[in-house]
Amino acid sequence: MKTYSKKLINKAGEILILKRSVTRDKRIELFLESFNILNFFRSRHSFPLNIIQNGLRRFACGIDKQAVISQRLKRAPSVINKLKRYPTMSLIRMQDIAGCRAVLKNIEQVKKCAKKLKESRMRHILKREDDYILSPKSSGYRSYHLVYEYVSDRNTTYNGLRIEIQLRTKLQHSWATAVETIGTFLKSSLKSSEGSDEWLYFFSLVSAIFADKEKSPLSRDIKMEKKELLEKIKQLSKKLEVEEKLNMYRTMLKVTRDSMSKKMKYVLLALDINARKLTLTGFLDKDKANKEYLEHEKKYADNSMIDIVLVSTESIRTLALAYPNYFLDTGYFLEQLKEICE
């Protein structure tokens, strides 16, 4: 199998955000070559991601049998956009190329899961830990992040690759799903604090109330009392027509299933925003699934209105729970918002 050095991988990252003037043909040639290198580097994370995800599943489901576990490789456009946002970051140093997540019932379970992971006997090295529950981001984002460096005596070719673990409560996950859903239709990355100031402000306020509900710290940027917070949320919710928009997005989505059966181990999710259509394509073979995923990535590399992810799954039911943003499912968020606004 063809391999690339760290130097070439980093060079590919630089070319993918290239701004200096080159001829159109040369630019296309460089982009395609660099895109292939990016896909090689990203695909290498699949094996260690599965290993670490299995460990996470064991710990999380031991704490909460209903824990929802998911994993993903970061989409190529998302990787490129992150390199643009952080010009000093090299592709090799990006820590969330591959990630897995556990959604648990409450804060105590999140803390317990994080503790078990850190105290476990697995050999992978904990490289970074960020408690965004104790110290929320200014956007209102709350989650617990652990970044591990893969270590193995048997599969040394993957040593050094980094996998991010996210631990969230159901409430925190519902907030993040709503942010992604609205951002998708506004055609802006609200989750990266880009886009409409009013929507960003609305979600930061809702996050503060959710934090209060979970008896957790609020973002340092929130200076108002709870009564004023609630009033502001009610005003913005009405002005932005939050409930109407989220309900509309959900009911307008058409879901089609291609080659789907209970035996399928891998599912390619393709969300076409303009067509309001989600296509689910099932695969038994991992290599075929990866090949189809890479072909879709290349085909829609410049189309921000089509979002693609390849996932492993146990059932369609757990698929919808693990990836509600692809199903535009913001039902739980709306339930919580309704409580706030009553």
C-alpha positions in Angstrom: 0.0 0.0 0.0 1.3 3.4 -0.9 2.3 5.6 2.0 3.2 9.2 2.5 5.7 10.9 4.9 4.6 13.4 7.5 6.3 16.1 5.5 4.2 15.3 2.4 1.0 15.1 4.5 1.6 18.5 5.9 2.5 19.9 2.4 -0.8 18.5 1.2 -2.6 20.5 3.9 -0.8 23.6 2.8 -1.8 23.1 -0.8 -5.4 22.5 0.0 -5.6 26.1 1.4 -3.3 27.5 -1.2 -4.0 31.2 -2.0 -1.1 32.2 -4.1 -1.5 32.5 -7.9 -1.0 29.3 -10.0 -2.5 28.3 -13.3 -6.0 26.8 -13.2 -4.7 23.4 -14.6 -1.8 23.3 -12.1 -4.2 24.2 -9.2 -6.5 21.4 -10.1 -3.6 18.9 -10.4 -2.2 20.0 -7.1 -5.6 19.9 -5.4 -6.5 16.4 -6.6 -3.1 15.0 -5.5 -3.3 16.7 -2.1 -6.9 15.6 -1.7 -5.8 12.0 -2.2 -3.1 12.4 0.4 -5.6 13.8 2.8 -7.9 10.9 2.2 -5.0 8.5 2.8 -4.1 10.2 6.1 -7.7 10.3 7.2 -8.4 6.7 6.3 -5.4 5.5 8.3 -7.3 6.6 11.4 -10.1 4.1 10.9 -8.4 1.2 12.6 -7.3 3.0 15.8 -10.7 4.8 15.9 -12.5 1.4 16.0 -10.2 0.2 18.7 -10.7 3.2 20.9 -14.4 3.4 20.2 -14.8 -0.2 21.4 -13.1 0.7 24.6 -15.3 3.8 25.0 -18.4 1.6 24.4 -17.4 -0.9 27.0 -17.0 1.8 29.7 -20.0 4.0 28.7 -22.4 1.1 28.4 -21.2 -0.3 31.7 -22.3 3.0 33.3 -25.4 3.6 31.3 -26.9 0.7 29.2 -28.8 3.3 27.1 -25.6 5.3 26.3 -25.5 6.2 22.6 -22.1 5.6 21.0 -21.0 7.0 17.6 -17.8 7.5 15.6 -16.8 9.5 12.5 -13.9 10.6 10.3 -13.9 14.3 9.9 -15.2 15.3 6.4 -12.5 16.6 4.0 -14.2 20.1 3.6 -14.3 20.4 7.4 -10.6 19.5 7.6 -9.8 22.1 5.0 -11.9 24.8 6.6 -10.3 24.1 10.0 -6.8 24.5 8.4 -8.0 27.9 7.0 -9.3 29.0 10.4 -6.0 28.0 12.1 -3.2 28.8 9.6 -0.4 27.8 11.9 -1.9 24.3 12.4 -0.4 21.5 10.4 -2.5 18.6 9.1 -0.5 16.1 11.1 -1.2 18.0 14.3 -5.0 18.1 13.9 -6.4 16.2 16.8 -10.0 15.6 15.7 -9.5 14.0 12.3 -11.1 10.9 13.9 -13.5 11.0 16.8 -15.9 8.9 18.8 -18.6 10.1 21.2 -20.7 8.8 24.1 -24.0 10.4 25.0 -25.0 9.6 28.6 -27.9 10.6 30.8 -26.3 13.1 33.1 -23.2 15.0 34.3 -22.3 12.4 37.0 -22.3 9.7 34.4 -20.1 11.8 32.1 -17.6 12.4 35.0 -17.6 8.7 35.9 -16.9 7.6 32.3 -14.1 10.1 32.0 -12.6 8.8 35.2 -12.8 5.2 34.1 -11.2 6.0 30.8 -8.3 7.9 32.5 -7.8 5.1 35.1 -8.1 2.3 32.6 -5.2 -0.1 31.7 -5.3 0.7 28.0 -1.9 1.7 26.7 -2.9 4.6 24.6 -1.5 7.9 25.8 -3.8 10.7 27.0 -2.4 13.8 25.2 -5.1 16.4 25.9 -8.1 16.9 28.2 -10.6 19.7 27.9 -13.5 20.0 30.3 -15.9 22.3 28.5 -18.6 21.4 31.1 -16.6 23.0 33.9 -15.4 25.8 31.5 -17.9 26.2 28.7 -16.9 27.8 25.4 -18.2 31.4 24.8 -20.6 29.9 22.2 -22.2 27.8 25.0 -20.7 24.6 23.8 -20.4 22.0 26.6 -18.8 18.6 26.5 -15.8 16.7 27.9 -13.0 16.0 25.5 -10.1 13.5 25.7 -7.5 13.1 23.0 -5.6 9.8 22.9 -2.5 8.9 21.0 -2.8 5.3 19.7 -0.1 2.9 21.0 0.2 -0.8 20.0 3.0 -3.5 19.8 1.1 -5.4 17.2 -0.2 -2.7 14.9 2.8 -0.2 15.1 1.9 1.4 11.7 -0.9 3.3 13.4 1.2 4.4 16.4 1.1 8.1 17.0 -2.3 8.7 15.4 -4.7 10.7 17.6 -8.3 10.0 18.3 -10.7 12.4 20.1 -13.3 11.2 22.6 -16.3 13.4 23.4 -18.5 12.7 26.4 -21.8 14.6 26.6 -25.1 14.5 28.4 -28.4 14.0 26.4 -29.2 17.7 27.1 -25.8 18.9 25.8 -26.2 16.7 22.7 -29.6 18.1 22.0 -28.2 21.7 22.1 -25.3 20.8 19.7 -27.7 19.0 17.3 -30.0 22.1 17.2 -26.9 24.4 16.6 -25.8 22.2 13.7 -29.3 21.9 12.2 -29.9 25.7 12.2 -26.4 26.3 10.9 -27.0 23.8 8.0 -30.0 25.7 6.8 -28.5 29.2 7.4 -25.5 27.9 5.3 -23.1 29.0 8.1 -21.0 27.2 10.6 -22.7 28.3 13.8 -20.8 25.5 15.7 -17.6 27.4 14.8 -19.2 30.7 16.0 -19.6 31.9 12.4 -22.9 33.4 11.1 -25.9 35.2 12.5 -25.1 37.1 15.7 -28.7 36.7 16.8 -28.7 33.0 16.4 -25.3 32.7 18.1 -26.6 34.8 21.0 -29.8 32.7 21.3 -27.9 29.4 21.5 -25.4 30.8 24.1 -28.4 31.9 26.3 -30.1 28.5 25.9 -26.9 26.8 26.8 -26.7 28.8 30.0 -30.2 27.7 31.1 -29.3 24.1 30.2 -26.1 24.4 32.3 -28.2 25.8 35.2 -30.6 22.9 34.9 -27.6 20.5 35.1 -26.2 22.5 38.1 -23.1 23.3 36.0 -21.1 26.5 35.5 -22.3 29.0 32.9 -20.1 30.6 30.3 -18.1 33.5 31.7 -19.7 35.7 29.0 -23.2 35.3 30.6 -23.6 38.1 33.1 -27.4 38.3 33.6 -29.6 36.7 36.2 -31.8 33.6 35.5 -35.0 35.6 35.2 -33.5 38.0 32.6 -32.0 35.0 30.8 -35.4 33.3 30.5 -37.0 36.5 29.2 -34.3 37.0 26.6 -34.7 33.4 25.4 -38.5 33.8 25.1 -38.1 37.0 23.1 -35.5 35.6 20.7 -37.3 32.3 20.3 -40.4 34.2 19.2 -38.5 36.6 16.9 -36.3 33.9 15.3 -39.3 31.5 15.0 -37.1 28.7 16.4 -39.8 26.1 17.1 -41.5 26.7 13.7 -38.2 26.5 11.8 -36.9 23.3 13.5 -40.3 21.6 13.1 -40.4 22.5 9.5 -36.9 21.2 8.8 -37.8 17.9 10.4 -41.1 17.3 8.7 -39.8 18.3 5.2 -37.0 15.8 5.3 -37.4 12.9 2.9 -35.5 9.7 3.9 -34.7 7.1 1.3 -33.0 3.8 2.0 -30.7 2.1 -0.6 -29.6 -1.5 -0.1 -30.6 -1.3 3.6 -31.2 -4.4 5.7 -30.7 -5.5 9.3 -27.4 -7.2 8.3 -25.7 -4.0 7.1 -22.7 -3.1 9.2 -21.9 0.2 7.6 -24.1 3.0 6.4 -23.3 6.0 4.2 -25.5 9.0 5.2 -25.8 11.7 2.5 -27.9 14.8 3.5 -28.8 17.0 0.6 -30.0 20.3 2.1 -31.4 21.9 -1.0 -33.4 18.8 -1.9 -34.4 18.2 1.8 -33.3 14.6 1.3 -31.4 12.1 3.4 -30.1 9.0 1.6 -29.0 5.9 3.6 -26.9 3.4 1.7 -26.0 0.1 3.5 -22.8 -2.0 3.1 -21.7 -5.3 4.5 -18.1 -4.9 3.3 -15.9 -2.2 5.0 -13.6 -1.7 1.9 -16.6 -1.1 -0.4 -18.1 1.3 2.1 -14.9 3.3 2.3 -14.5 3.3 -1.5 -18.0 4.7 -2.0 -17.5 7.3 0.8 -14.3 8.6 -0.8 -16.0 8.8 -4.2 -18.8 10.8 -2.7 -16.3 13.1 -0.9 -14.5 13.9 -4.1 -17.7 14.4 -6.1 -19.1 16.8 -3.5 -15.9 18.4 -2.2 -17.0 21.9 -3.3 -20.7 21.5 -2.4 -21.4 22.7 1.1 -25.1 21.8 0.7 -24.4 18.0 0.7 -23.1 16.6 4.0 -21.7 13.0 4.0 -20.6 10.6 6.7 -19.8 6.9 6.8 -20.8 5.2 10.0 -20.8 1.7 11.6 -24.1 0.9 13.2 -26.0 -1.8 15.0 -29.5 -0.7 13.9 -31.4 2.1 12.1 -32.9 3.1 15.5 -29.5 3.7 17.1 -28.3 5.4 13.9 -31.0 8.1 14.3 -30.1 8.5 18.0 -26.4 8.7 17.3 -26.6 11.1 14.3 -29.8 13.2 14.9 -28.3 16.2 13.0 -28.4 14.1 9.8 -32.1 13.2 10.5 -32.7 16.9 11.5 -34.2 15.5 14.7 -34.3 18.3 17.3 -37.3 16.9 19.1 -35.7 16.7 22.5 -34.2 20.2 22.2 -37.7 21.6 21.4 -39.2 19.8 24.4 -36.7 21.5 26.6 -37.1 24.9 24.9 -40.9 24.6 25.4 -40.4 24.1 29.1 -38.2 27.3 29.2 -40.7 29.4 27.3 -43.8 28.4 29.2 
